[in-house]
Amino acid sequence: MGVSRANMRGRPKRRMNHYTEKLDKVTMKNGMRLGFRSGLEKTNAKLIEQAGQGVRFEELKIPYIVPETLRTYTPDFVLDNGIIVETKGKFEPSDRAKHLFILQQHPELDIRFVFSRPQDKIRKGSPTSYAMWCDKYGFKWAARVIPAAWLKEKGPKKRPDAVLPGSQIKEMLKK
């Protein structure tokens, strides 16, 4: 008895053994204890700190609306100059959609990406890489670490806290 072609098209299920399950729990526990969920976030936090700036990790909440649904976005880093930096290993479709909503609703914010692999494609078989997607929509991006130039830049005309005052955010969340 053979396997139907339809069954072969699906992704193989990831098998978890006791060791990998335990390893994942230990890794997550250490990452959460340090405040970072990835090595990329940790690397860039050290870079910001070495540049003499304060590391403000996931302190800012940016409200945005997915048609008829109010949500908030918590960026990874907000630099002292007001530039918002999001570090990404994998750039999922939901993340791309979220950032397009935020760009549409908050065009005054300067959101930039640091990818671990900017040449990766947005999906299998696509000619579009993460870097190409950012270029298409006007997002600045970098590979692996935050460029020193970003840390020294003047930053946007309006800082995120001026654009998104706390009382405004609280009012939006109440609705």
Stockholm file with secondary structure:
# STOCKHOLM 1.0

chainA/1-175         MGVSRANMRGRPKRRMNHYTEKLDKVTMKNGMRLGFRSGLEKTNAKLIEQAGQGVRFEELKIPYIVPETLRTYTPDFVLDNGIIVETKGKFEPSDRAKHLFILQQHPELDIRFVFSRPQDKIRKGSPTSYAMWCDKYGFKWAARVIPAAWLKEKGPKKRPDAVLPGSQIKEMLKK
#=GR chainA/1-175 SS CCCCHHHHHSCCCCCCCHHHHHHHHHHHHHHHHHTCSSHHHHHHHHHHHHTTCCCCBSCCCEEEEETTEEEEECCSEECTTSCEEEEESSCCHHHHHHHHHHHHHCTTSCEEEEESCTTSBSSTTCSCBHHHHHHHHTCEEEESSCCHHHHHSCCCSSCHHHHSCHHHHHHHHHC
#=GC SS_cons         CCCCHHHHHSCCCCCCCHHHHHHHHHHHHHHHHHTCSSHHHHHHHHHHHHTTCCCCBSCCCEEEEETTEEEEECCSEECTTSCEEEEESSCCHHHHHHHHHHHHHCTTSCEEEEESCTTSBSSTTCSCBHHHHHHHHTCEEEESSCCHHHHHSCCCSSCHHHHSCHHHHHHHHHC
//
